Amino acid sequence: MVTQIIDTSAHQQTHFFPKNTPVASRLGPIEKKNLSLQALARTKPLSYLAQNYGVSRKFLYQQAAKASDALDDVFMPSADDQKVLFYLPVTKNRIRQFVLALILICHSSFRGVIEILEDVFDYHNLSLGTIHNIVSKTVQKAQQINNAQDLSNIRVGVPDEIFQASKPVLVGMDARTTYCYLLAEDIRTLTDWMQNDILSPAGPDLQSRRELYDFVVGQLRGRENLCLHRIGPVRHMLENHRDNLLAFVGVLDERFAEISARFNVPLFLVHAICELQNLDENLPRYWQQQARLRKKLRDKFDRIKTAVRETLAETPRASSIVENLNSRLRNYFFLRRHIGNDYLHLLRFFLNHSRFQRSDRSERIGKSPAELLNAQTHPHWLGLLGFERFSRN
């Protein structure tokens, strides 16, 4: 027997254990794994493996089955896909939350909400009118929260406008926190001047812009009584931060003075070329103005025009942060058709109280613009609207 053991490799040796001790219970995890793999591979008869390891054939079949199940879990669809993870009590309150989440988070249309509930939840008791009522009822609560917000921490307000169906929407944001303090409508002429003549890189000189700026602020002040809680804050911010918002114009003026000296031409002609960039090339006025300037500047016109365009391209726009918001607002304009202009109250509320999932600025991640503005946490936006959110135990 000694000779037989010596001539047998280590993994083929017969194992000896104290009398009356079950051999299978003495096998370690590694030995059981090797035994299972050999049983699945069938490179040797099962009877040989059973005898060599000193185990019963029944035990060998059990280990092989465990190994087979483990491989199935890795390479085949798991039966756990059908396992119930948790039960959600579906109430009318839960349906209303789901409807708002689909609209505000997923930008789903009203008909899309109906289709999702029918296809995924087999829920057929929702109509366009019901969805309209769900959204409309939250507007008043959202407006109350908006009006109660303390805006005193806003230091730099950035205004801009966006058009939808030929109607202007005046947008105001805090440059630091991206808090949206204004979504107002129908101040078309004033917002057009502010965007295209005052805060646009291509425009008049600093002194002219200051005069236009003060004129717009004065006109807003005279209209505050029409919508005090919306026009008042933006007028106040514009009034207090004129020099900050127009700081880029001072840089432009310095650069244009350098261009004037380099080409030995009057400064007002350089500014005229700058203002020319703000005109539509498809309109006769652009070409008429360009012809007059080309006649005065002759062969210097093209070189000065190129220098002015390069200067404008290197100057950051004051309203770039708002333009980022505008790209988000466009996804919600379908609400105007169903809810009317009041949808802006709900939209402003959602944008200010929905927390950032990601951001290039790490201090914003996991916080909402409202929390960043006042350094105070608040409940989830659904909780603020009075909904009781579902929570798994």
LONUMI-478184 format. One line per 10 residues: number of its first residue (from 1); for each residue x, y, z of C-alpha. Coordinates in Angstrom, 3 decimals. Each point is the difference from the previous one (the first is absolute). Layout:
N
NUM = X:Y:Z | ...
//
This chain:
393
1 = 0.000:0.000:0.000 | 2.906:2.402:0.749 | 1.362:-0.568:-3.514 | -3.416:0.725:-1.454 | -0.217:3.324:1.832 | 3.518:1.061:-0.995 | -0.732:-0.661:-3.687 | -3.206:2.070:0.095 | 0.002:3.772:-0.586 | -1.106:2.217:2.862
11 = -3.458:0.771:-1.389 | -0.651:-3.685:-0.663 | 0.981:-1.300:3.426 | -2.580:-1.755:2.145 | -0.695:2.091:3.103 | 0.104:-1.652:3.442 | -2.077:1.341:2.859 | -0.655:-1.225:3.548 | -2.381:-2.872:0.266 | -3.728:0.795:0.026
21 = 0.650:3.533:-1.433 | -1.987:0.793:-3.195 | 2.554:0.687:-2.712 | -2.183:2.564:-1.826 | -0.072:2.280:3.042 | 3.794:0.127:0.008 | 0.267:1.438:-3.525 | 0.916:3.681:-0.159 | -1.495:2.588:-2.391 | 2.830:-0.327:-2.525
31 = -0.256:-3.792:-0.033 | -3.781:0.162:-0.469 | 0.439:2.467:-2.861 | 2.548:-2.248:-1.752 | -2.230:-3.001:0.531 | -3.002:1.845:-1.473 | 1.948:1.138:-3.080 | 1.277:-3.503:-0.654 | -3.503:-1.386:0.364 | -1.373:2.526:-2.506
41 = 2.859:-0.546:-2.431 | -0.544:-3.809:0.060 | 3.652:-0.571:-0.885 | -0.060:-2.946:2.425 | -2.804:-2.373:1.006 | -2.046:1.242:2.971 | 0.532:-3.309:1.767 | 3.770:0.558:-0.207 | -0.306:3.527:1.438 | -2.246:-1.233:2.805
51 = 2.416:-2.741:0.934 | 3.081:2.218:-0.301 | -1.461:2.734:2.228 | -1.626:-2.470:2.341 | -3.502:1.418:-0.475 | -3.300:-1.433:-1.074 | -1.368:0.399:-3.514 | -2.971:1.880:1.493 | 2.333:2.611:1.492 | 1.820:0.261:-3.301
61 = -3.249:0.700:-1.863 | -0.904:2.672:2.569 | 3.292:1.849:-0.491 | -0.291:-0.195:-3.771 | -3.511:1.471:0.202 | 1.247:2.941:2.105 | 2.731:0.748:-2.533 | -2.485:-0.204:-2.857 | -2.365:2.427:1.757 | 2.854:2.451:0.569
71 = 0.888:-0.046:-3.697 | -3.649:0.515:-0.947 | -0.166:3.065:2.252 | 2.926:1.530:-1.882 | -0.790:-0.924:-3.605 | -3.791:-0.342:-0.085 | -2.871:2.349:0.932 | -0.552:-0.177:3.709 | -3.255:-1.168:1.486 | 0.381:2.962:2.377
81 = -1.232:2.256:-2.817 | -3.489:-1.187:0.860 | 0.519:0.268:3.744 | -2.165:2.627:1.694 | 2.322:2.638:1.468 | -2.662:2.029:1.803 | -3.666:0.913:-0.199 | -1.111:3.550:-0.781 | -3.451:1.075:1.215 | -1.506:1.745:-3.033
91 = -2.275:2.787:1.201 | -1.354:3.077:-1.767 | 2.650:2.018:1.809 | 2.696:-2.300:-1.407 | -1.421:0.345:-3.514 | 0.087:3.808:0.280 | 3.660:-0.101:1.081 | 0.835:-2.284:-2.906 | -1.750:2.300:-2.473 | 1.944:3.050:1.231
101 = 3.292:-1.907:-0.052 | -0.569:-1.150:-3.587 | -0.783:3.543:-1.138 | 2.657:1.943:1.924 | 2.846:-2.536:0.072 | -0.579:-1.943:-3.220 | -1.596:2.858:-2.018 | -2.787:-2.380:-0.931 | -2.992:1.343:-1.893 | -3.480:-0.406:1.479
111 = -0.834:-2.733:-2.489 | 3.330:-1.665:0.755 | -0.949:-0.165:3.688 | -3.266:-1.728:-0.893 | 1.791:-2.517:-2.214 | 2.607:-0.886:2.631 | -2.615:-0.608:2.696 | -2.072:-2.146:-2.350 | 2.890:-2.040:-1.416 | 2.092:-0.512:3.136
121 = -2.554:0.098:2.837 | -3.221:-0.980:-1.811 | -1.554:3.180:1.391 | -2.671:1.435:-2.306 | -1.721:2.587:2.212 | 2.010:3.016:-1.091 | -1.111:2.575:-2.557 | 1.548:3.192:-1.348 | -2.367:1.990:2.196 | 1.064:-1.917:3.108
131 = 3.674:0.650:-0.709 | -0.803:3.673:-0.577 | -1.691:0.155:3.398 | 2.917:-1.756:1.738 | 2.525:2.485:-1.372 | -2.242:3.035:0.510 | -0.593:-0.785:3.669 | 3.737:0.066:0.692 | 0.531:3.395:-1.626 | -1.451:2.001:2.897
141 = 2.129:-1.829:2.565 | 3.114:0.452:-2.148 | -0.727:3.720:-0.393 | -0.340:0.431:3.773 | 3.398:-1.614:0.531 | 1.552:2.174:-2.724 | -1.392:3.193:1.540 | 1.242:-0.932:3.483 | 3.597:-0.493:-1.174 | 2.551:2.448:1.423
151 = 1.889:1.521:-2.946 | 2.300:2.226:2.058 | 2.970:-2.333:-0.556 | -0.061:0.538:-3.760 | 3.021:2.123:-0.845 | 0.277:-0.246:-3.789 | -3.239:-0.348:-1.940 | 0.244:-0.999:-3.646 | -2.979:0.872:-2.254 | -0.875:-1.415:-3.402
161 = -3.052:-0.924:-2.032 | -1.201:-2.970:-1.989 | -2.763:-0.130:-2.589 | -2.652:-2.673:-0.397 | -2.795:0.371:-2.535 | 1.192:3.582:-0.576 | -0.575:0.854:3.669 | 2.895:1.176:2.185 | 0.819:-1.515:3.385 | 2.266:2.169:2.145
171 = 2.415:-2.169:1.973 | 2.034:1.095:3.014 | 2.590:-2.146:1.781 | 2.495:0.324:2.803 | 3.450:-0.436:-1.567 | 1.417:-1.883:3.005 | -2.735:-2.491:0.895 | -2.009:-0.091:-3.284 | -3.106:0.816:2.067 | -2.724:1.159:-2.380
181 = -1.597:3.080:1.561 | -2.062:1.066:-3.001 | -2.061:-1.612:-2.768 | -2.168:2.896:-1.239 | -1.727:0.667:-3.314 | -1.226:2.785:-2.263 | 2.713:2.607:0.653 | 1.115:-0.485:-3.558 | 1.507:3.345:-0.962 | 1.949:0.499:3.223
191 = 1.455:-3.502:0.001 | 0.885:0.307:-3.673 | 1.987:3.164:0.712 | 1.678:-1.593:3.006 | 1.082:-3.059:-1.957 | 0.819:1.349:-3.445 | 1.155:3.559:0.664 | 1.327:0.077:3.563 | 1.381:-3.416:1.030 | 0.970:-1.238:-3.456
201 = 3.731:0.181:-0.809 | -0.809:1.757:-3.262 | -1.501:3.327:0.977 | 0.652:3.683:0.795 | 2.729:1.357:2.246 | -0.057:-0.189:3.797 | -1.547:3.426:0.589 | -2.831:-0.633:-2.471 | -0.710:-3.392:1.565 | -0.135:1.525:3.464
211 = -2.598:2.497:-1.175 | -2.076:-2.766:-1.622 | 0.428:-2.179:3.079 | -1.268:2.728:2.340 | -2.928:0.663:-2.332 | -1.063:-3.682:0.060 | 0.295:-0.145:3.791 | -2.161:3.111:0.282 | -2.636:-1.501:-2.281 | -0.036:-3.216:2.068
221 = -0.414:2.039:3.173 | -3.070:1.653:-1.494 | -1.517:-3.418:-0.767 | 0.702:-1.711:3.326 | -3.585:0.449:1.152 | -1.117:-2.312:-2.815 | 1.890:-2.925:1.517 | 1.950:1.145:3.036 | 1.350:-3.371:1.139 | 1.519:-0.738:-3.426
231 = 1.006:3.358:-1.476 | 1.153:1.468:3.328 | 2.890:-2.434:0.641 | 1.444:0.256:-3.507 | -0.283:3.805:0.010 | 1.727:0.103:3.378 | 2.826:-2.272:-1.170 | 0.504:1.886:-3.253 | 0.054:3.298:1.846 | 2.653:-1.150:2.489
241 = 2.275:-1.863:-2.421 | 0.168:2.138:-3.110 | 3.775:0.468:0.121 | 0.636:-3.722:0.583 | -2.191:-1.078:-2.907 | 1.515:2.602:-2.336 | 3.606:-0.601:1.046 | 0.700:-1.911:-3.218 | -0.901:3.136:-2.009 | 2.875:1.907:1.620
251 = 2.345:-2.722:-1.239 | -1.456:0.312:-3.485 | 0.446:3.757:0.014 | 3.680:-0.370:0.873 | 0.533:-2.543:-2.772 | -1.853:2.164:-2.512 | 2.188:2.978:0.979 | 3.052:-2.133:-0.820 | -1.492:-0.901:-3.383 | -0.733:3.676:-0.662
261 = 3.605:0.936:0.733 | 1.437:-2.923:-1.988 | -1.876:0.888:-3.185 | 0.010:3.769:0.642 | -3.780:0.380:-0.348 | -2.567:1.784:2.212 | -1.242:-2.087:2.928 | -3.672:0.533:-0.865 | 0.524:-1.828:-3.305 | 1.369:-3.053:1.844
271 = -3.076:0.037:2.227 | -2.172:0.322:-3.108 | 1.539:-3.191:-1.405 | -0.672:-1.657:3.372 | -3.678:0.990:-0.132 | -0.148:-1.256:-3.580 | 0.580:-3.543:1.333 | -3.295:0.235:1.846 | -2.013:0.484:-3.206 | -1.614:-2.757:-2.056
281 = 1.970:-0.602:-3.191 | -3.223:-1.006:-1.746 | -1.444:3.499:0.349 | 0.800:3.006:-2.254 | 0.955:2.108:3.015 | 3.114:-2.107:0.601 | 1.330:0.438:-3.522 | -0.863:3.701:-0.113 | 1.899:0.616:3.244 | 2.949:-2.095:-1.161
291 = 0.183:1.929:-3.301 | 0.186:3.308:1.879 | 2.780:-1.270:2.273 | 1.943:-1.555:-2.871 | -0.151:3.310:-1.853 | 1.493:1.829:3.004 | 2.654:-2.564:0.894 | 0.841:-1.228:-3.516 | 2.683:-2.717:0.026 | 0.150:-0.009:3.832
301 = -3.603:-1.152:0.373 | 0.547:-3.759:-0.320 | 3.011:-0.031:2.324 | -1.802:2.043:2.663 | -3.094:-2.194:-0.337 | 2.140:-3.109:0.561 | 1.680:1.555:3.069 | -3.376:0.989:1.467 | -1.438:-3.501:-0.531 | 3.025:-1.589:1.675
311 = -0.396:2.327:2.971 | -3.697:-0.855:0.340 | 0.734:-3.725:-0.217 | 2.498:0.267:2.848 | -2.447:1.839:2.272 | -2.279:-2.245:2.143 | -3.702:0.682:-0.153 | -1.561:1.284:3.206 | -3.106:-2.164:-0.446 | 1.639:-3.354:-0.754
321 = -1.205:-1.564:3.261 | -3.586:0.882:-0.832 | 0.315:-1.385:-3.505 | 0.846:-3.338:1.641 | -3.257:0.216:1.919 | -1.874:0.928:-3.161 | 1.044:-3.291:-1.599 | -1.667:-1.767:2.944 | -3.134:2.142:-0.134 | -0.730:-0.938:-3.602
331 = -0.797:-3.549:1.118 | -2.973:1.271:2.003 | -1.723:2.365:-2.410 | -2.692:-2.579:-0.775 | -1.418:0.825:3.434 | -1.091:3.440:-1.198 | -2.554:-1.596:-2.306 | -1.623:-1.992:2.825 | 0.464:2.223:3.058 | 0.481:3.522:-1.354
341 = 2.544:2.532:1.209 | -0.328:-1.168:3.621 | 2.149:-3.005:-0.849 | 3.034:2.276:0.494 | -0.663:0.116:3.759 | 0.193:-3.788:0.195 | 2.995:-0.179:-2.303 | 1.944:2.614:1.957 | -0.779:-1.860:3.232 | 1.178:-3.337:-1.420
351 = 3.232:1.371:-1.466 | 0.905:1.700:3.288 | -0.814:-2.923:2.313 | 1.147:-2.961:-2.075 | 3.458:-1.100:1.152 | 2.964:-0.217:-2.368 | 0.891:-3.614:-0.832 | 3.280:1.100:-1.585 | 1.848:3.254:-0.632 | 3.394:1.283:-1.066
361 = 0.047:1.847:3.335 | 0.226:-2.547:2.795 | -1.648:2.273:2.582 | -3.277:-0.214:-1.934 | -0.300:-3.807:-0.143 | -2.836:-1.306:2.169 | -1.347:3.482:0.703 | -2.707:2.117:-1.588 | 0.427:3.625:-1.112 | -2.251:1.031:2.923
371 = 2.258:-1.825:2.472 | 3.094:1.566:-1.544 | -1.566:3.464:0.158 | -0.940:-0.040:3.690 | 2.316:-2.737:1.342 | -3.041:-1.796:1.456 | -1.279:-3.451:-0.880 | -3.619:-0.589:-0.964 | -2.169:-3.107:-0.538 | -0.326:-1.726:-3.350
381 = -1.924:2.113:-2.520 | -2.944:-2.426:0.112 | -0.100:0.355:3.779 | -0.020:3.782:-0.327 | -3.107:-0.294:-2.177 | -1.747:-1.951:2.755 | 0.456:-3.553:-1.268 | 0.955:-2.859:2.308 | 2.820:-1.833:-1.738 | 0.284:-3.786:0.023
391 = 2.848:-1.416:2.066 | 0.982:-3.657:0.326 | 0.400:-1.310:3.519
//
